[in-house]
C-alpha cells in the first residue's frame, strides 16, 4: 500500500527530518501533488524528490506534518499502529509489574513514535488523549489494541486539551470501551493511596510524571515544616506526611484540588493535626506568609506551564523568577526549595539561571543539590528534545 499524496520540502529544509525529528513545520513545504485532507498519510520527499519519511498531514496546524516512519518499506497502516502500541507497552513492563504503583503513562506521543497519542493507566482504567487529526482516524484500532493487550475495565477519552483546536479537532470526552469509570478511581503509589477523578481532574486525572520526584523530595521532609504550593491532589504533601514531616501546609487555587487532597489525607489514615489545606492564589498566599513572618523548612513549587512556546519564554522567566523569589523569602539558612518547571520551551540551564536571579533578588545564597527530571514512562526521545518538558532543582539556602 502506498500513500496517495507526496509533499516536497524546500531545498535544505529536510535536514531535521532526516535526523528523525518528528515535526515538519508549514514553512518548510515547497509543494504537494494534489489536495490533501487533514489527517491524510503523506510521503515526504526532499527538494530532489528523494524519500524522507511518511507522516500525518494537517494544513491547519503550524506543525503541518508529524513524521511517523523513515523506512520506505514500512507504510503506517493499521498493523503499524498495533506494533507501535505493543512496543510502547512492552517498554513499561517493569512498571506494569511493579507492586508499588498502579498508575503510569503507557504511551507518550512522539516520544513513543505515536504522534499525538497519550495513554495513562489508573488502576484498571485507561485514559486516552488524542491531539492529532491523523491519529484520531485510528481511534478504533488504538482502542482495540489496548483492550487486547491490557483488558482494562474501561477506556475513557479525555481529549480536551487546547492542542486539538490547532488540528481543527473538537474537544471530545467520553467512554470508549468497557464500563464507565466511577467518580473516584483509587490508585496506589509508593504505598500511598489517592482518589483520582478521571472525568474532571486536571491533565488526565493525576500527575504520574512526578512519581520519582515526590519520593526524592519526601526523603528530606522528616521533622520539617513543609509548604506544598500548587498541590493539586497532594502528591508532594502526602509523601511528606508519609516520611515524617512535622507539619504540611498545602496551597492550591482550586477548591476541587483542596477537597480531593483532604480526602486523600483521610484515605491514608492521617489526622488533620499535621496537615492544613488552603484554597488561595499561590503568589498572594506567599505574600501573606511573608507579611505574617511565616517560615518553612522545605517548600515545593510545582506551578502549571508558564511557557507553552518559545515566544512566551521571556514572560515565563519573569513569572518563574518572581514565584521562586517569594518562596526563598520564606526559607532560612539550611532551608530547602524543590522547584519545578513543566514548560518544554525552558531548558534546565535557563531554569537554573532564573533561580540564580531569584536568589539574588531575595538576598539569598543557594546551592543546587539535586536535579529532577521526568520518569521512565515519560521517555525523552533523542531526536525530539522538545519531549523533555519536566525539570526541577532541589536548592539549599546557605
N, C-alpha and C positions, 0 to 999 in steps of 0.2 A: 504493500500500500504506500502511496506517495501523497504528499500534501498537495492541495490544489493551487497554492499560491507561493510565489517567490518574492522575497523582499531583498533588494540590493542595498548595501550600505555605501555611504560615501567613501571616497578614497581616504585611507588612513584611519577610518573610524571602526575598523574591525579588530584593532589590537586588543582591547579589553575583552571583547567577545571570544577571541582565540585564547585568551588567558583564563577562560572559563568563568568570567564574571557573568552572572545570570541576567543582568538588566541591559537592555538597549534602549536608549532614550530617543525620543521622536526626532531630535535634531540630527541624529546620525544616519537617518534613512535617506537614500537617494531616490529610489522609485520602487514600484511594485508592478506585477503583471496582471492587474485587474482589481476589481472591487473586492475588498476583504472585510468580512464581518468581524465584529468584536468577539473574541473567543476562538477564532479560527486558528488552526495549527498552520504555521508557515515555515518555509525553508529559507534560511537566511544565508546570503552569499556576500562575499567581498565585492569590491568595485569591478573586479575582472570576471565575476560570475562563479568563483570557486566556492564550494560549500563550506559553511562555517558551523551552523548548528540548526536544530529545529527549535521552534519556540511558539508561544501563545501570543497572538496579536491583540492589541486593544487600542483603537485610534483615539479614545477619549482620555487616555492616561498619558502622563509625561513619560512613564516607563511604557513605551509602545510595544516592546516585545520582552517577554520573560522566557529566557532560553532554558531548554529542557535537556537536550542531549546533543553531544558533539560528534557522535558516531553516525555516519550517514546510513548505516545498516540498521540503526535502532530507532525506527519511526515510533513516536509516542502514541501507540494505540492503547486499547483497554488493558491488554496484558502488561504493557509497560507500566501503567499505573499500579497494577496489582503487585508487580515485582518491587517497585519503589516503596510501596507501603509496607510490604513484607520486610524489606531491608531496614527501614526505619524502626519498626517494632522489634526486630531481632537485635538491633543495636542497643535497645533498652532492656534486654533480658535480665541483666544484673539488678536493675532497679525493680523490674516487674516481679522478680523472685525474692526481693528483699523483704524481711519481716518488719522493718522499722518504718515503712511508708506504703501507703496505697493510693498516693496521688502523685502524678508526674506528667510531663509532656511527652506524648508519643510521637508526634510529628511536628517539626519546627520549620515549616515552609521551605524557603530556598536553601536553608542550611541542610535540609534532608533531600534536596533536589526535587521537591514537590512544591512548585510555585504557588504562593498564596494560600496554602493549606496548613491549618493548625488543628491539632487534636490533643486534648487533655483528658486524663483519666482521673476520675474521682470515685474511689471505691469501685462499685460495679457499674458505674455510668461513664459514658464518654461524652465529651462536649466538643463539637466541631465548629470551626470558623473557616469561612472561605472568603478570600479577598481578591480573587482574580476571575474574570469572566470565563476564561477557558476552563479553569478548574471547576467552576460552577456547573458546566456541562457534564462533568464526570461525577457529579454527586452520587447518582445511583451505584456506580462502580465502587466509589470510595466507601459508601455505607455498607455495601455488600461484602467487601473485603474485610473491613473492620469487624463486622459481625462474624465472618467465617473464622478469623484469626483469634478473636478475643471473647466472643459470645457474651457481650455485655447485657445487663438488664435493660438498658435503653441507650439510645444515641440522641442527644439533644443538640440542636443548632443554635449558636449564638453569633450569627453573622450580623452584628450590629455596630461594627466599627466604621468610622468615617472613611477608612480606606476603600470601602466598597463604592462609595459615591464617586471616587476618582475613576472607577472602572465602569461607571454607568449602571451599577447594580443596586437594587433596592435593599434596604435592611430586611433581614429575614431571621426570625426566631421561631423555634417550634420543634416538636418531636419528629424525628426522622425514622426511628425504629424502636420497637420494644415498648416497655411501659414508661409512662410519664414519670420523671423524677419527682420525689416529694419536695415540699417547700425547702426542707433542710436535708442535705445528704451528709452523713457523718464520715469523716476521714481521719486517718491517724498518721502522724509524722513524728519520728523520734520519741514515740511513747506519749505524745500529746494529742488529744482529741480536738477536732474542730467541726463546727457546723458550717457547711458550705451552701450558699444559696446559688445554685446553678443557673436559675432562670433570671435572676435580677442582680446578682452580685457583680462587683467590679471585675473587669477583664472577662474571664470565663467562669469566675466564681471564687478564685483563690490565686495567690501568688506563689506557686510552687518553684519559681525561679530563685527565690530567696532561701530555699531549704537549707543549704550548706551554710550560708551566711548567718542565718538565725542561730544555728548551733554554735558557730565560731564566736559570735558576739556574746552569747549567753555564758560562755565559759569565763567571762570577765565580770559577771554580774553578782557573784556571791557576796552577800553582806552589803551591797551597794544600793543607793537610791537611784533608780533608773527612770529616765524620761523617754518615752517612745512616741515620736511625732509622725503623723500620717499613719497611724497604727493600723487602720482598716480593721480586720477581724482579729488582730492581736498576735501575729506570728512572733514578733520580737518580744512582746510583752509576756506571752505565755512561756516562752523559752527562758526568759529571765526569771520568772517565778519558779519554774521547774529547777533552775540552777541556784536557788537560794538567795535571790535578791531580797533585800530588807524591805524595799517599797518600790512599786512600779506605778508611774503615772502615765496614762495613755491619752493622746490627743488626736482627734480627727474632726473634720468639719461635717462629716456625715452622721446623722442620727442613727441610720441603719447600721453603720460600722460600729459605733459605740454599743448599740444594743446587742449586736452579734458578739462583740468582744466580751461583754459582761456575761452573756450566755455561755461562752466558751470557758470563761473563768470558773463558772459554776459547774459546767460539764466535767471539768478536771478536778473538782473537789476542793478548790481553794476558796477561802473566805474573802470577803471584801476588805478585811483589815489591812492586807498588804497591797491592795490594788484600788486605784480610782481612775475612772474614765471621764474625760472632759470633752464635750462637743463644742468645738470652737475653731475658728481660723487659726492655723498654727502660728503664723507670723504675729498675729495680735496676741496670742497666748504667750509666746516667747517674750514679747514686750511686757506683758503683765507680770510674768515671772521675774523679770529683771527689775521692774518697778517695786515689787514686793521683796526684793533681795533674796529670792529663792536660789538654791544651789543644788546641783545634782552631781553624782559621781560618774554616771555613764548616760550619754544621750545618743539616741538613734534618730537620724534624719533620713527618711526614705520618701522623698516627695514624688509627685507624678512627673511625667515627662515635660520638662521645660523647653526643650529644643527639638521639635518634631522634624526640623530640617536645618540645613546649614545656614540658610538665610536668617534663621531666628537665633543663631548661636550667640551673638553679642548680647542680645537682650536676656537670653537664658543665663549667660555667665554672670550678669549683674544680679539676677534673681538668686542664683546659687550662692554667690558671694554674700549677699545680704542675709540669706537664711542661715548660712553657716556662721557668719559673724554673730548673729543673735544667739545661736547655740553655744558658741565658745564663751560668750559673756557669762553663761550660767555655770561654767566649769572653773574650778580652782586648780592649782598645781597638782598633777597626778591624775586629773580627770580625763575621761576617755570620750571621744566622739566617733561614733560609727556612722559615716555619712555616705550617701549613695546618689548616683545619677543613672536613670534608665533612658537617657537621651542618646540614641545611636550617633547623633552628629557630634557629640562631645567625647573625645578620646580621653584616656586616663591621664595623659601628660597635661592636657589642658585643664582637666578637673583638679589635678594637684596644684597647678598654678593658681587657679581660682581659690582653693583652700589656703594657699600661702597668702594671697591678698586679704582674704577674710581674717586670717590670724593677725596680720599687721593692723588692720582696721580695728580689731578687738583688743589690741595691745597685748597679744599673747604670743608665746613661742611654742610651736608644736613640732612633734616628731611623727612621721608616718611609721607605724609599727606592723601593719598588715594591709595587704591589698586584696579586695574582694572581687569576684567575678561571677559569671553565671555557671550553673552546674552542668553536668554531663548530658542531661536530657535537653539542654539548650546549646547544642554544639555550635562552634564557630567555624564555618567553612573557610578554608584558607583563601579561596578565590573570591570570597564575599565578606570583606571586613565589616561591612555595614551590619552584619548579624551580631556583632559584639556590642550589644546595647547596654548591658548592665555592668556597671563598675562601681567600686566603692573603696574607701580607705578607712582604716581604724587609726585615729590620731590620738596622741597623748599630749596633754598640756604639760609643758616643762615647768 
